[in-house]
Amino acid sequence: MADIDITRAHSLDEAEAQERLDKLVTGFQNKRPDLVKEVKWSTDKKTAVATGKLFEGTFVVSAGDVKASVELKGFAAKMAKGMVTQMIGKMLDRHFPA
Protein backbone atom coordinates (compact mmCIF):
# COMPACT_ATOMS: atom_id res chain seq x y z
CA MET A 1 0.00 0.00 0.00
CA ALA A 2 1.30 3.44 -0.94
CA ASP A 3 2.18 5.95 1.74
CA ILE A 4 1.47 8.83 -0.66
CA ASP A 5 -1.29 8.95 -3.30
CA ILE A 6 -1.75 12.13 -5.31
CA THR A 7 -4.00 12.67 -8.34
CA ARG A 8 -4.10 15.86 -10.36
CA ALA A 9 -6.51 16.62 -13.19
CA HIS A 10 -4.96 18.31 -16.21
CA SER A 11 -6.12 19.92 -19.44
CA LEU A 12 -3.39 18.55 -21.73
CA ASP A 13 -3.84 16.19 -24.62
CA GLU A 14 -2.52 12.70 -24.00
CA ALA A 15 0.69 13.06 -26.04
CA GLU A 16 1.64 16.31 -24.27
CA ALA A 17 0.84 14.76 -20.90
CA GLN A 18 3.08 11.76 -21.66
CA GLU A 19 5.90 14.08 -22.72
CA ARG A 20 5.59 16.13 -19.54
CA LEU A 21 5.59 13.04 -17.36
CA ASP A 22 8.78 11.91 -19.09
CA LYS A 23 10.39 15.31 -18.50
CA LEU A 24 9.30 15.33 -14.86
CA VAL A 25 10.55 11.84 -13.99
CA THR A 26 13.70 11.91 -16.13
CA GLY A 27 14.53 15.44 -15.00
CA PHE A 28 14.26 14.49 -11.34
CA GLN A 29 16.37 11.38 -11.91
CA ASN A 30 19.06 13.46 -13.63
CA LYS A 31 18.95 16.14 -10.93
CA ARG A 32 18.99 13.69 -8.00
CA PRO A 33 20.76 10.46 -9.04
CA ASP A 34 21.54 9.93 -5.36
CA LEU A 35 17.80 9.43 -4.73
CA VAL A 36 16.51 7.86 -7.96
CA LYS A 37 18.40 4.70 -8.85
CA GLU A 38 16.23 3.36 -11.68
CA VAL A 39 13.21 4.28 -13.78
CA LYS A 40 11.30 1.68 -15.80
CA TRP A 41 8.72 2.79 -18.36
CA SER A 42 5.76 0.90 -19.75
CA THR A 43 5.88 0.33 -23.50
CA ASP A 44 3.22 2.99 -24.07
CA LYS A 45 5.17 5.53 -21.92
CA LYS A 46 2.10 6.19 -19.77
CA THR A 47 3.52 4.59 -16.63
CA ALA A 48 6.89 5.03 -14.94
CA VAL A 49 8.12 3.11 -11.91
CA ALA A 50 10.95 4.92 -10.16
CA THR A 51 12.95 3.21 -7.42
CA GLY A 52 15.54 4.38 -4.98
CA LYS A 53 17.01 3.46 -1.64
CA LEU A 54 14.14 5.02 0.32
CA PHE A 55 11.14 4.73 -2.00
CA GLU A 56 9.32 3.14 -4.89
CA GLY A 57 7.00 5.36 -6.88
CA THR A 58 4.56 4.74 -9.70
CA PHE A 59 3.54 7.61 -11.96
CA VAL A 60 0.64 7.15 -14.38
CA VAL A 61 -0.67 9.64 -16.91
CA SER A 62 -3.95 9.53 -18.82
CA ALA A 63 -5.90 11.96 -20.99
CA GLY A 64 -7.46 13.64 -17.95
CA ASP A 65 -5.18 13.17 -14.98
CA VAL A 66 -1.81 12.19 -13.60
CA LYS A 67 -1.34 9.98 -10.54
CA ALA A 68 1.62 9.47 -8.24
CA SER A 69 1.74 6.62 -5.72
CA VAL A 70 4.82 6.38 -3.54
CA GLU A 71 5.80 3.78 -0.98
CA LEU A 72 8.34 5.15 1.48
CA LYS A 73 10.89 2.67 2.80
CA GLY A 74 12.43 3.01 6.21
CA PHE A 75 11.71 5.06 9.29
CA ALA A 76 13.55 8.18 8.11
CA ALA A 77 11.65 8.26 4.81
CA LYS A 78 8.32 7.83 6.57
CA MET A 79 9.19 10.72 8.90
CA ALA A 80 9.64 12.95 5.82
CA LYS A 81 6.24 12.00 4.37
CA GLY A 82 4.79 15.51 4.65
CA MET A 83 7.76 17.12 2.92
CA VAL A 84 7.81 14.47 0.16
CA THR A 85 4.06 14.83 -0.40
CA GLN A 86 4.40 18.60 -0.71
CA MET A 87 7.34 18.31 -3.12
CA ILE A 88 5.55 15.83 -5.41
CA GLY A 89 2.39 17.96 -5.35
CA LYS A 90 4.33 21.07 -6.41
CA MET A 91 6.08 19.19 -9.22
CA LEU A 92 2.77 17.84 -10.54
CA ASP A 93 1.13 21.27 -10.31
CA ARG A 94 4.01 22.86 -12.23
CA HIS A 95 4.07 20.25 -15.03
CA PHE A 96 0.34 19.55 -15.32
CA PRO A 97 -1.84 22.68 -15.31
CA ALA A 98 -5.52 22.17 -14.59
C-alpha positions in Angstrom: 0.0 0.0 0.0 1.3 3.4 -0.9 2.2 5.9 1.7 1.5 8.8 -0.7 -1.3 8.9 -3.3 -1.8 12.1 -5.3 -4.0 12.7 -8.3 -4.1 15.9 -10.4 -6.5 16.6 -13.2 -5.0 18.3 -16.2 -6.1 19.9 -19.4 -3.4 18.6 -21.7 -3.8 16.2 -24.6 -2.5 12.7 -24.0 0.7 13.1 -26.0 1.6 16.3 -24.3 0.8 14.8 -20.9 3.1 11.8 -21.7 5.9 14.1 -22.7 5.6 16.1 -19.5 5.6 13.0 -17.4 8.8 11.9 -19.1 10.4 15.3 -18.5 9.3 15.3 -14.9 10.5 11.8 -14.0 13.7 11.9 -16.1 14.5 15.4 -15.0 14.3 14.5 -11.3 16.4 11.4 -11.9 19.1 13.5 -13.6 19.0 16.1 -10.9 19.0 13.7 -8.0 20.8 10.5 -9.0 21.5 9.9 -5.4 17.8 9.4 -4.7 16.5 7.9 -8.0 18.4 4.7 -8.8 16.2 3.4 -11.7 13.2 4.3 -13.8 11.3 1.7 -15.8 8.7 2.8 -18.4 5.8 0.9 -19.8 5.9 0.3 -23.5 3.2 3.0 -24.1 5.2 5.5 -21.9 2.1 6.2 -19.8 3.5 4.6 -16.6 6.9 5.0 -14.9 8.1 3.1 -11.9 10.9 4.9 -10.2 12.9 3.2 -7.4 15.5 4.4 -5.0 17.0 3.5 -1.6 14.1 5.0 0.3 11.1 4.7 -2.0 9.3 3.1 -4.9 7.0 5.4 -6.9 4.6 4.7 -9.7 3.5 7.6 -12.0 0.6 7.1 -14.4 -0.7 9.6 -16.9 -4.0 9.5 -18.8 -5.9 12.0 -21.0 -7.5 13.6 -18.0 -5.2 13.2 -15.0 -1.8 12.2 -13.6 -1.3 10.0 -10.5 1.6 9.5 -8.2 1.7 6.6 -5.7 4.8 6.4 -3.5 5.8 3.8 -1.0 8.3 5.1 1.5 10.9 2.7 2.8 12.4 3.0 6.2 11.7 5.1 9.3 13.6 8.2 8.1 11.7 8.3 4.8 8.3 7.8 6.6 9.2 10.7 8.9 9.6 12.9 5.8 6.2 12.0 4.4 4.8 15.5 4.6 7.8 17.1 2.9 7.8 14.5 0.2 4.1 14.8 -0.4 4.4 18.6 -0.7 7.3 18.3 -3.1 5.5 15.8 -5.4 2.4 18.0 -5.4 4.3 21.1 -6.4 6.1 19.2 -9.2 2.8 17.8 -10.5 1.1 21.3 -10.3 4.0 22.9 -12.2 4.1 20.3 -15.0 0.3 19.5 -15.3 -1.8 22.7 -15.3 -5.5 22.2 -14.6 
